[in-house]
Amino acid sequence: MALDPVLSAILVVCLLLALAKILSELFQKVGLPGVVGEVFAGVILGAYGLGSIPFEGKPLIQLGPLTVVFAYFGMIIVLFTAGLETTFTEFKAAGVPSFVVASTGAALPFAAGWYISSLMGLSQEAGLVIGLALVQCDVAIIIRILDELKMMNLKEAKMIISIAVVADAIGLSLLTIVGSVGVSNVPLTFGREAWIFARSLGLWFVLVVGCASFIPRFLKRRANTLEREGSIELAATVICFAAAGLSVILGLSPLVGAFAAGMGIAGSGAIKRVKEYAESISIIFVPILFAHMGAQMNFAALLSGSLILLIVAVFMVTEIATKLIGSGLSALYFLKDRGAGLRIGVATTCMGIDGMLALNIGLSHGLITTDVFTGMMLVCVLTTIVSPLILKLLYARARIPESERSQSVLKN
């Protein structure tokens, strides 16, 4: 007897959420990022896992439109939460060195990803998505490692955080190029894409300035009204989705608006309550997002010796080499410290959640195949696991001045 489609969809979401949570906890217990466990939950339940088993003429587990909606909400929440971690004042204070390091650390992987993709016979659109994924750097994971090691007070640690903030701005602007390619049939040209990037970066900056100016003032003026239970949380939700909608009207990705809204709220007195609220709703939507990504990975193709193995090998090396050269060498120039330059280069190779989001957007727009998506997702997973481990080893061997270590310990 067939289940009602709505009930079936609800059961699948519940199953996906439960397994994602279980695997996330297990991965964290062995010292690995929980997001990797969430991705593998999707691999197990997806179309290439248990979902491939037929039952009464239909797949045993089918991830339908409801799962896609949950995943899309998850993307918006991830970018909104990322914005909550940085105020516009901190963004402005990043300074010239961080802007230079972030720019070189983005330009080289993007160009290399696009060029190498063409040499491998992949489409220009696939090269664009691969380049965008290679640009990404998941600062949240790196901050967690630095905090564990009591190194947050180091000059290089502050530079890593600043670099990540600037890299987010560059990555979000590149994301708009991917979106524009996905909805139009106009051939890719350097001039057209350069114009879209420059326009997107300019509009992103205007949106961020507007949110940073308007949102804190609005929340301050409505402080008495928003003291009621649930009012701040409702206001934050409306602001997030309103900014996402405005960014679409401006021709940008809705994720750009969500990030800008988060950055605007970060400069307000409501930041603590909104952070707690964002963490609460993330428990539902974000695991579904990464499980949904994992569900689209085809490990059967990997085992059959397809293009996937080549993609993993080539772009794993590309990511490490271009980030060490692009970010590491430029950081070395400013800090005059080889060890610090190497550690910054290694930190930026952690593609993490941001890289996975870029690939998911490319797949949803039909710009990359399942094989390319699977291969690049594995690159994201591997860098997310390996980068923090190497960073821990480098800091364990580093000769950090005792005064800086003690300050860092006191601050934590």
N, C-alpha and C positions, 0 to 999 in steps of 0.2 A: 504493500500500500504506500503510495507516494505521499510525502509530507507536503503540507501547504508551503508554497515558495517563501513566504515571509517568515514562517516558523523555521524553515530549513536554514534560511540566511542567518537568523538570530542564533541558532544552535551552532552554526559554523563559526560565527564571530566569537561566541563564548568559548568554543573549543580552541580556536586560534589564540585567544587572549590567555587562556589557562596554560596552554603548552608554552607559549612565549614567556610567561612569567616563571614557570618551573625551570626552563632551560636557562633563562637569564640569571636566576639565583644560583644554579649549578655552575655556570661559567664564572660567575663572580667569586664563588668559593675556591676555585682553582686559580684565581688571579687573572682571569681574562675579562675583557669588557662584556657587560651584560648584553649589549646590543648584538653581539655576535650570536649569542644564544637565541635571541628573538628572530634573527635572520634564519637560523637553522630550524626553528619551529615551523616557519613557512615552507622550508625545503621539504620537511617531513610530510606536511599536510597538503602541499601544493599539487598542481596538475602533473608534476613529474615524480611525485611521491605517492602517498596514499590516495590522492585525488585521481590517480590514473587507474585505480581498481574499479571495474564496473560493478554496479549494483542495480538490478532491475532495469538494465538498459541505459543507466545514467552513471556518471562518475560518483563514487562513494562520497567524496567531499568536493563540493563545488564552490569556489570563491566568486560570488556574484557581485552585482552592482552595490549592494550594501557594504561589502568589504572595501570596495573602491572608495566609497564616500568616507568611510571611517579613516582610510589611509590618507585621503586628501586633507581631511581635518587634521590628521597627525602631522602632515607636512607644514601646515600653517602654524600649528602650535609649536613645532620644533623651531621654526624661524622666529616666532614671537618670543619664545623663551630665550633664544640666543641674543635677541635685542635687549632683553631685560638685564643682561650681564654687563652692558656697556652704556655709559652715559655719553651724550654728545660732547660734554666737556673733556672726557677721557679720550674720545676720538680725536678732538682737536689737539690734545696734548701729545699725541703719538709722535709728532716731530718728524723732521726730514729723514733721519736714518731709517725709521720704521716704514715710511712711505717708499723709500728707495728699495729696501730689502723685500718688502711685500710685492712691489712692482716687478722686480727682477725674478723673484720667486714664483710669480704668476706667469710672466711672459714666456720664460724658457720652457716650463712643462707644457703650457698651452700650445706653443709653436711646435715643440717636439712631438706631442701627441697627435696633432693634426698632420704633420709631415710624415711621421712613421706609419700612421694609419693608411695614408695614400700609397706608400711603398708596399704595404701588405695587401693592397687591392681592395681596401674598404672604401666606402663612399665618403664624400666630403662631409655629409651630414654626420656620419658615424665618427669621423675624425674630430668634428666640432664637439660632440658630446664627450668623447674620450679626453680631448684636451681640457674641457671644462672640469671633468672629474679629477684629472691629475693636478689641477690648480688647487683643489680644496685642501684645507688643513683643519682638523677637528681640535680646536684649542681646549674644549671642555675636558677631554681625556688628558691632555698634556698638563693642564692646570691641576688636575687631580694628582698626577704623578709628582709635580713640583711641590704641591702642598704636603704630600706624604713624606717627601725627602727634606722638608723644611727649607726649601730654596726659593720661596716666593719673593724674598726680599732682594735677591740678586738683580743686578742691572740687566743681565741677559734674560732673566725670567720676565721682567717687565717689558723688555723688547719683544719677547715671544708673544705676549698677550697683545701688545700694540700691533705687531705684524698681523696677527690673526684678525683683528678688528678691520684693518685696512684691506686685508685679503678677502674678507667677507664682502666689502663694498665692491671690489673688483669682480669677485665671483658672482654676485647678484646681478651685476651689469652684463657679464657674459651669459648669464642665465637667460636674460631677455633676448639675446641673439638666438639661442636655442629655441625659445618660444616662438620667435618670429619666423624661423625656418620651418617649424612644425606646422604653422597655420597658413603658410603661403607656398606657392609653387615657383617662386622667383629663384633663378640660379644663384648660387653663392659667388660673390665677388669680394675681393679684399676691401675695396672702397665702400661697398654697401655695408659690410659687417663692421668696418671701422666707424662708420657714421652711426650705426645702431648702438655700438658700444659707447661712443662718446656721448650720444644723446641720452642713453640709459643712465650713464654715470652722472651726468648733469641733473637729470630728473630725480635720480635717487638722492642726490645731495640736497636738492630743493625740498623733497618730501621729508627727509630726515630733519632738516632745519625747521620746516613747518611743524612737524610733530614735536620736536624738542622745545619749540617756542610755545605752541598752543596747549599741548596736553598737560604739562605741569601747572600752568595758569588755570586751566579749566578745572582740574582736580582740586586745586587750592581754593578756588572760589566756591566750589560745591562741597567743601569739606564737611560742613555741618549736615547737609543732606545725605552725603555718602557714608556717614557714620553708622547708618542702619545696617543691620545684618544682610549681607549679600549684595549691597548697593555698589561697593567698590568692584566686586567681582563682575557684576553685570556691566558696569561702565567699562571695565577693561575688555570684556568680550566684545561689546559694541565698537569700541575704539579699534580693536584688532581687526575685525572684519570690515569696518568702514574704511580703514586705511588700505586693507587688501583690495576692496572694491575700487577705491580711488586710484590705486596703482594700475589696475586693469584699464580704467578709463584713460589713464595717461599712456597706455601702451606698454606697461611693464608687467612683470609677473606678479600675481597676488602675494607671493612670498616676499617680494621686496617691501610691499606695504606692511605686512605683518612684522617684519624685522624693524622697520622704521617706527611702528607703533610701540614695540617693545622698548626701543631705545628712548622714545619720548617718555614713557612711563618710568623708565629707570632713573630719570632726573626729577621725579616727583616724590612727595612724602608717602605715597601709597605703595612704594616698591615692595615693601616686606609682605604686605597682604596679597599683592598681585602675584608675587613669586610663589607663595604658598598655594595660591589658587591654581597657577599654571602647573605646578608640580602635581597637584591633585588630578587635574583633568588629563595630564600627560600619561598617567597610569593606565588610562583606558585607550586613548587614541594612538599614542606613539608606539607601543608594542605591536599593535595591529599594522601600523605603517611598515615596520621593518619585517614583520612576518609576511606581509603581502609582497614585499620585495623578494624575500627568500622563496616564496611560492612560485616566482617566475624564473627561478634559476634551474637550468636543465643539467643535472649532474650525469644523466645517462649519456649525454653528448660528450661530456668530459671523459668518461670512462671509455668511450669508443675511439678516443684519440683524434678528436676533431680540431678545429681552429682554436678552441678554447685554451688548450695547453700552451699554444704559441702566444696567444694574447696575454696570458698570465705571466709567462717568462719575460716577454719583451717589455711589457708596460710596468712590471715590477721593477725591472732594472732602470727603465726610463724615469719612473717616479723618483727613485732614490738618487740617481745621477743628477737629474735636473734640479732637484731641490737642494742637494748638497752644493751644487755649483751656483745656482741662482740665489738661494737664501744664505747658504753657509759662507760663501766667499764674500758676498756683499756685507754680511754681518761682521766677518773678520776685518774688513776694511775699516769699519766704524769703531769696532771694539778693540782692535789691535791685540786680539787674544785668539790663538788657534783653537784652543779647547772650547771656548765659548762659541766660536763660529761653527765648529763641528756639531756642538750640541744643539744650536739653533737650527742648523740644516737638518739634523735627524728629527727634531721636534716637528718640523713642517712637513715631513713625509707621512705623518699620520692622517690619512684621508678620512677615515672614520665616517660618521653620520653624514657630513656634508658631501663627501664623494658619492655615497649611496643615494642621496637625494638627487644629485645631478644625473646619475644614471637612470633613476626611476622616471624622471621627467623626460629624458631622451627616449626611453622605451614607450612611455605613454603617448608620446607624439609620433611614434613610428619611425624614429630616426635611427635606431639601432635594432639589430636582430637579437633573438634570445641568446644565441651563442656569444655575441659580443657583450651583452648584458651580464651573462653568467661569468665570463672571463674577467671582466672589469670589476664585478662585485667581489670576486675572489681576491683581486688585487687590493680592494678596499679592506676586506677582512684581514688579509695578511699584514698590510701596513698598520692596521689598527692594533694587531696583536704584537708585531715585531718592534715597531717604533718605541713604545713605552718601555719594553724590556731592554733595548739597547740604550735608551736614555738613562735608565736606572744604573746600568753598568758604567756609563760614561761619568755620571755624577759620583758614583762610588769611588772612581779612580781620580777624580778631579781634585786639584789642590785649591780648594776654596778657602780664602782667608777666614780664620777662626772668628774674627769680629763679625763678618757677614753671616756666618752660620748661626752665631748666638743671637744676632738681631732677628734672623728669620725664625728661630725657635721661639723667641719671646713674643713675636707677633702672632704666632699660632697657638 
